[in-house]
Amino acid sequence: MVVRIRRSAATAVLPLLFFHLLSAFHGPVFSAQDRLVLPTAAPPCLLLGVLNSQTGNALDLLKRASEMIKVKRHREAVGLLNAAIEADPNLSEAYQQRATAFLHLCRFEDSGKDYKKFLELKPGTSSVEKDLSKSLQAQDALNSAYSHFDSGDHSKALDYINKIVLVYSSGCLEAKILKVKLLLALKDYSSVISESGFILKEDEDNLEALLVRGRAYYYLSDHDVALRHYQKGLRLDPEHSELKKAYFGLKNLLKKAKSAEDNAAKGKLRVAVEDFKAALALDPNHTAHNVHLHLGLCKVLVKLGRGKDAIDSCTEVLNIDEELVEALVQCKDHIHVEYYSTGIPHAMFVRADWQRGEAKLLTEDWDGAVEDLKIAAQKSPQDMNIREALMRAEKSLKLSKRKDWYKILGVSKTASIAEIKRAYKKLALQWHPDKNVDNREEAEAKFREIAAAYEVLGDEDKRVRYDRGEDLDEGTGMGGGGFNPFGGGGQQFTFHFEGGFPGGGFPGGFGFNF
């Protein structure tokens, strides 16, 4: 019996065959609807011709899939192997290669099934048994990585990803996404940007990669680039909760920081303080940006005369590891994004030392002020403002260590000469050594101090110079050795009060005369 095929029937069936093969080459996995279904009325000779050609097609597809696997195009390889297995369900090599492709894509369950199917067809093949073991190891390693990630052991999780999962499953997108999240948690922002860049080259619309990469730029304080990543993700999915949170959180931070800077520039210092504090509260972990906020707050607090609060704020800057900030800068320079030069973080810490020194002057911590300002001056020797502040601090420290003649005489700084003279007479009588036989050494020391105070404050010119903070030690016999009213080299000072004292004065030849 000769079966004739009408031209119209063949014309109807051939496009279906072409569509089937095209789908097989590019489809991820065969599903029920992917299988070839010929019209029930197709002539028997056409069915026979298709079936006879399947074996040849399967081998050709297997060869092409092998080439795809060599160049790591695993998804395309899976599509070809689906078609090959559909054409020849007993082609063991197709199961092996598809299992390998599945393994690289970390589709571990599918990979295991195909390796086991191969072993059913060719039992005892040791190389495939090893590959099946690798698939199970990779699956366990990925699960362990997630477990360590959830518990906060990011380094251990990263070891599982790098040393096992991505070794056996190089095309595993899930593992690559987890890896960049781990790198972000470990603050390796340069690696986050490079690794997520590889993901986006394969899939430019990957929302997870856009989010994590944007966060890396954010923590490098490259906010414009971070915003562009968030915006691109939100254009793809306007309701993505994490992208929305990151985008609006950054917008709010920038708004608060700008408000603080603007109010500080306008002289609205108290409002600026509140804005700086509000900006800092938004993300305490944003080190690269918060150093600037803390420094800005410190400057404003110094201007307000709030020395203690200013010290706390500047100390926040100085407590941050300067090497960390330098590393952030170098990271940004390395990935070729716009940023301030590597000298600016150094200058920022210089300003923090300077401003904290100024704050310590406000709290009369003279030693601390000198220490901070010396550090700032050493880091920036050409800055005359810092040197001027250092000279003020050193002068204040020296003044704090000199004797307070007003306090010694027990008079105010506005006391008249007459008041100073009366105070001196009273104290000189009280502490005259001949009147303090039982504590003569102490009395002599006090008496010298009282006399030295009167020498300065009783002389109008010396008093003016003392009040200006000038050094009166040189050439006056005062200061370290003190003024000695008893003289030196065998000489003796004699003081006489007008009218003397009852009983002819004090024993030892000491009288008082003014």
Secondary structure, 3 states (H helix, E strand, C coil): CCCCCCHHHHHHHHHHHHHHHHHHHHCCCCCHHHCCCCCCCCCHHHHHHHHHHHHHHHHHHHHHHHHHHHCCCHHHHHHHHHHHHHHCCCCHHHHHHHHHHHHHCCCHHHHHHHHHHHHHHCCCCHHHHHHHHHHHHHHHHHHHHHHHHHHCCHHHHHHHHHHHHHHHCCCCHHHHHHHHHHHHHCCCHHHHHHHHHHHHHHCCCCHHHHHHHHHHHHHCCCHHHHHHHHHHHHHHCCCCHHHHHHHHHHHHHHHHHHHHHHHHHCCCHHHHHHHHHHHHHHCCCCHHHHHHHHHHHHHHHHHCCCHHHHHHHHHHHHHCCHHHHHHHHHHHHHCCCCCCCCHHHHHHHHHHHHHHHHHHHHCCCHHHHHHHHHHHHHHCCCCHHHHHHHHHHHHHHHHHHCCCHHHHHCCCCCCCHHHHHHHHHHHHHHCCHHHCCCCHHHHHHHHHHHHHHHHHHCCHHHHHHHHCCCCCCCCCCCCCCCCCCCCCCCCCCCCCCCCCCCCCCCCCCCCCCC
